[in-house]
Amino acid sequence: MTDVSNLIIRPLDREHDRPGFHCGVVSLDDYIRKQASQDVKRRVSRVFVATAVAHPNVIVGYYTLSSLSIELCQLPKTLARKLPRHPVPAALIGRLAVNQSVQGHGIGRMLLVDAIKRTLAVSDDIAIYAMVVDAIDEGAQRFYEQFGFSLLSSESRRLFLPLKPI
Ligand SMILES: CC(C)(COP(=O)(O)OP(=O)(O)OC[C@H]1O[C@@H](n2cnc3c(N)ncnc32)[C@H](O)[C@@H]1OP(=O)(O)O)[C@@H](O)C(=O)NCCC(=O)NCCS
């Protein structure tokens, strides 16, 4: 069940066992249980879940994707001076979480790579300059930093990564 090669990632649907998901962070558990389906229905967020092929309803991890724009003043000067003087489009991974029982087996990495690949796939048709993530705490920030994300500002835990093929 923890072997990433046996996992598939697909959009959240009503068959998924949302109450059974526990990642250890109450707000992220509550989100998938109570809010995720509403957000999908209202088209304000897309939610993708990882499940094992053998247990297609058990959510082992999830992430959310939506769009946003980044103000130029939030970007490092070295990047901002190469860009036009208006906000740049980005894709936001608002939440990303892995079931507590299977953390540390590469599933978080797999979800992050999937989110980036999915974004790259649409970025030929809709321009997207960067991936942005909201880290929930210092541990999550370190998780993203090791994949090359850097803080957008010292006042929040929002990080970004200019998009390029991986
Ligand atoms: C953070 C989280 C998503 C990581 O998922 P995971 O499946 O446990 O992580 P992986 O096994 O894919 O780890 C990939 C790499 O990240 C590192 N890593 C994982 N969690 C980390 C943390 N909290 N701090 C620093 N590094 C971390 C791993 O050591 C691994 O590095 P390695 O390849 O050099 O060994 C998961 O622990 C989780 O859901 N935590 C609770 C919710 C949360 O914090 N979400 C974060 C986004 S808001």
The ligand as an SDF file (V2000), in Angstrom:
LIG
                    3D

 48 50  0  0  0  0  0  0  0  0999 V2000
    4.7770   17.1120    4.7360 C   0  0  0  0  0  0  0  0  0  0  0  0
    4.2190   15.8420    4.0680 C   0  0  0  0  0  0  0  0  0  0  0  0
    3.2570   16.2280    2.9480 C   0  0  0  0  0  0  0  0  0  0  0  0
    5.3990   15.0640    3.4670 C   0  0  0  0  0  0  0  0  0  0  0  0
    4.9080   13.9090    2.8400 O   0  0  0  0  0  0  0  0  0  0  0  0
    5.6850   12.5150    3.0010 P   0  0  0  0  0  0  0  0  0  0  0  0
    5.0430   11.5250    2.1160 O   0  0  0  0  0  0  0  0  0  0  0  0
    5.7800   12.1890    4.4410 O   0  0  0  0  0  0  0  0  0  0  0  0
    7.1320   12.9450    2.4690 O   0  0  0  0  0  0  0  0  0  0  0  0
    8.0870   12.0990    1.4920 P   0  0  0  0  0  0  0  0  0  0  0  0
    8.2510   10.7310    2.0560 O   0  0  0  0  0  0  0  0  0  0  0  0
    7.6100   12.2190    0.0960 O   0  0  0  0  0  0  0  0  0  0  0  0
    9.4260   12.9170    1.6950 O   0  0  0  0  0  0  0  0  0  0  0  0
   10.1070   13.4720    0.6170 C   0  0  0  0  0  0  0  0  0  0  0  0
   11.3030   14.1740    1.1790 C   0  0  0  0  0  0  0  0  0  0  0  0
   10.8430   15.2250    2.0500 O   0  0  0  0  0  0  0  0  0  0  0  0
   11.4390   15.1010    3.3410 C   0  0  0  0  0  0  0  0  0  0  0  0
   10.4570   15.5580    4.3280 N   0  0  0  0  0  0  0  0  0  0  0  0
    9.2450   15.0510    4.5610 C   0  0  0  0  0  0  0  0  0  0  0  0
    8.6260   15.7530    5.5350 N   0  0  0  0  0  0  0  0  0  0  0  0
    9.4940   16.7120    5.9140 C   0  0  0  0  0  0  0  0  0  0  0  0
    9.4570   17.7420    6.8980 C   0  0  0  0  0  0  0  0  0  0  0  0
    8.3770   17.9220    7.6720 N   0  0  0  0  0  0  0  0  0  0  0  0
   10.5280   18.5280    7.0200 N   0  0  0  0  0  0  0  0  0  0  0  0
   11.6200   18.3730    6.2260 C   0  0  0  0  0  0  0  0  0  0  0  0
   11.7250   17.4190    5.2770 N   0  0  0  0  0  0  0  0  0  0  0  0
   10.6690   16.6010    5.1330 C   0  0  0  0  0  0  0  0  0  0  0  0
   11.7510   13.6240    3.4690 C   0  0  0  0  0  0  0  0  0  0  0  0
   12.7830   13.3940    4.3880 O   0  0  0  0  0  0  0  0  0  0  0  0
   12.1760   13.2660    2.0570 C   0  0  0  0  0  0  0  0  0  0  0  0
   13.5080   13.6640    1.8300 O   0  0  0  0  0  0  0  0  0  0  0  0
   14.5770   12.6160    1.2420 P   0  0  0  0  0  0  0  0  0  0  0  0
   14.0760   12.2460   -0.1160 O   0  0  0  0  0  0  0  0  0  0  0  0
   15.8480   13.3920    1.2010 O   0  0  0  0  0  0  0  0  0  0  0  0
   14.5650   11.4800    2.1830 O   0  0  0  0  0  0  0  0  0  0  0  0
    3.5090   14.9140    5.1120 C   0  0  0  0  0  0  0  0  0  0  0  0
    4.4080   14.5970    6.1410 O   0  0  0  0  0  0  0  0  0  0  0  0
    2.2420   15.5020    5.7020 C   0  0  0  0  0  0  0  0  0  0  0  0
    1.1650   15.3120    5.1450 O   0  0  0  0  0  0  0  0  0  0  0  0
    2.3550   16.1870    6.8490 N   0  0  0  0  0  0  0  0  0  0  0  0
    1.2010   16.7590    7.4950 C   0  0  0  0  0  0  0  0  0  0  0  0
    0.5750   17.8510    6.6490 C   0  0  0  0  0  0  0  0  0  0  0  0
    1.5680   18.8750    6.1300 C   0  0  0  0  0  0  0  0  0  0  0  0
    2.4600   19.3090    6.8470 O   0  0  0  0  0  0  0  0  0  0  0  0
    1.4150   19.2750    4.8490 N   0  0  0  0  0  0  0  0  0  0  0  0
    2.3490   20.1750    4.2000 C   0  0  0  0  0  0  0  0  0  0  0  0
    1.7520   21.0600    3.2090 C   0  0  0  0  0  0  0  0  0  0  0  0
    0.6280   22.2720    3.8750 S   0  0  0  0  0  0  0  0  0  0  0  0
  1  2  1  0
  2  3  1  0
  2  4  1  0
  2 36  1  0
  4  5  1  0
  5  6  1  0
  6  7  2  0
  6  8  1  0
  6  9  1  0
  9 10  1  0
 10 11  2  0
 10 12  1  0
 10 13  1  0
 13 14  1  0
 14 15  1  0
 15 16  1  0
 15 30  1  0
 16 17  1  0
 17 18  1  0
 17 28  1  0
 18 19  1  0
 18 27  1  0
 19 20  2  0
 20 21  1  0
 21 22  1  0
 21 27  2  0
 22 23  1  0
 22 24  2  0
 24 25  1  0
 25 26  2  0
 26 27  1  0
 28 29  1  0
 28 30  1  0
 30 31  1  0
 31 32  1  0
 32 33  2  0
 32 34  1  0
 32 35  1  0
 36 37  1  0
 36 38  1  0
 38 39  2  0
 38 40  1  0
 40 41  1  0
 41 42  1  0
 42 43  1  0
 43 44  2  0
 43 45  1  0
 45 46  1  0
 46 47  1  0
 47 48  1  0
M  END
$$$$
